[in-house]
Amino acid sequence: MKIIPFRFFLYTFVFIIALSFTSPALAHVDEPRLEINTDRLNPGGVVDVRGVAFDYEESVTLALIGSQADIPLGEITANLEGEFLHIVVLPSDLVEGTYYFRATTSHHWALSPPLTVWGTAMMEGGGQGLRDEDDPLLAPMPTFAPAVATAPIASVPVAATPASTWNPNILALVVLIVIGIIVLFAIKRKTVK
């Protein structure tokens, strides 16, 4: 019977310790989310919808949803940082209630914090007209962590988030173990000759 040398255990131990210090490079740490600049508005009002932590140059379909509404707002492309800003003018015939902006991509979806629509429609003619992309924000955008975001009401149609089936840590671990085994056998073979 052949006795395994102490070096084998030492190399294995050092290899396992080295693995514990590796971490995968991730593009986004955060889940995609939507932010809005107000939580209460009249029909016909203007709201800034900001998308954060999407994939770079990803196509995002935006919609305004409520208990009895699903209004498509078009398709937006995120910039190189995975962000976008879209200025939305609410329909003037929108009924009072709670609404959410929903962003859908090929593999993500996100809901904004709730937007309460109340009162009568905003009429044009007062002020400086409709805002456009060059106008500054009226107030700071609130930031909500994905786990803290307000849950939608039961009547809002929400699809389940697709679960990731592969962890990049597993791939890195498997590759490093295979390389370590090959190196150890090469060392062992070299010492036997």
Long-range contacts (C-beta under 8 A, 24 or more apart in sequence): 7-187, 8-184, 8-188, 11-180, 11-183, 11-184, 11-187, 12-180, 12-184, 15-176, 15-177, 15-180, 18-176, 19-173, 19-176, 19-177, 22-172, 22-176, 23-169, 24-168, 24-169, 24-172, 26-168, 27-55, 27-56, 28-53, 28-55, 28-82, 29-53, 30-146, 31-108, 31-110, 31-146, 32-82, 32-103, 32-105, 32-108, 32-110, 33-110, 33-144, 33-146, 33-149, 34-101, 34-102, 34-103, 34-110, 34-111, 34-112, 34-113, 35-112, 35-113, 35-141, 35-142, 35-143, 35-144, 36-101, 36-112, 36-113, 36-115, 36-141, 36-142, 37-137, 37-138, 37-139, 37-140, 37-141, 37-142, 38-115, 38-138, 38-139, 39-113, 39-114, 39-115, 39-116, 39-142, 40-115, 40-116, 40-118, 41-90, 41-115, 41-116, 41-117, 41-118, 42-90, 42-117, 42-118, 42-119, 42-120, 42-121, 42-122, 43-90, 43-91, 43-92, 43-93, 43-94, 43-95, 43-117, 43-119, 43-120, 43-121, 43-122, 44-89, 44-90, 44-91, 44-92, 44-94, 44-121, 44-122, 44-123, 45-89, 45-90, 45-122, 46-87, 46-88, 46-89, 46-90, 46-130, 46-131, 47-87, 47-88, 47-90, 47-115, 48-85, 48-86, 48-87, 48-88, 48-137, 48-138, 48-141, 49-85, 49-86, 49-87, 49-88, 49-101, 49-112, 50-83, 50-84, 50-85, 50-86, 50-141, 51-76, 51-78, 51-82, 51-83, 51-84, 51-85, 51-86, 51-103, 51-110, 52-82, 52-83, 52-143, 53-82, 53-83, 54-78, 54-82, 54-83, 54-84, 54-103, 54-105, 54-108, 55-82, 55-105, 55-108, 56-80, 56-81, 56-82, 58-82, 58-105, 58-106, 59-105, 59-106, 60-84, 60-103, 60-104, 60-105, 61-103, 61-104, 61-105, 62-86, 62-88, 62-101, 62-102, 62-103, 63-101, 63-102, 63-104, 64-88, 64-90, 64-99, 64-100, 64-101, 64-102, 65-99, 65-100, 65-101, 65-102, 65-156, 65-157, 66-97, 66-98, 66-99, 66-100, 66-156, 67-97, 67-98, 67-153, 67-155, 67-156, 68-95, 68-97, 69-94, 69-95, 69-99, 70-157, 73-101, 85-133, 87-131, 87-132, 87-133, 87-135, 89-130, 90-117, 92-121, 92-122, 93-121, 98-153, 100-152, 100-156, 107-162, 108-161, 109-159, 109-161, 111-149, 111-152, 111-156, 111-158, 113-142, 113-144, 113-149, 113-150, 114-150, 114-152
